[in-house]
């Protein structure tokens, strides 16, 4: 059950599904790591990325990585013992 939100975001990050979502939701989904990785990989594979777009996407991914590392270091599991 705990992986369901992650799976839903990963599925919604697909470009075909982003096209049918409302614009404000689509804009939010485009900033998730799933969509960023997909867009960078797809653009690089097809040769459609400019250098500025590549560095922008990598910078956003670096920001996600730093934010998630900080969040993980502050998160403490509560045991039921």
Residue pairs with C-beta under 8 A, 6 or more apart in sequence:
9 29
9 32
9 34
10 34
11 17
12 18
12 21
12 29
13 29
13 30
13 32
13 34
13 35
13 38
14 38
15 38
15 39
15 42
18 26
18 29
18 30
18 35
19 26
21 29
29 35
30 36
30 39
31 60
33 61
33 64
36 57
36 60
36 61
36 64
37 61
39 57
40 49
40 54
40 57
40 58
40 61
42 48
43 49
43 53
43 54
44 54
49 57
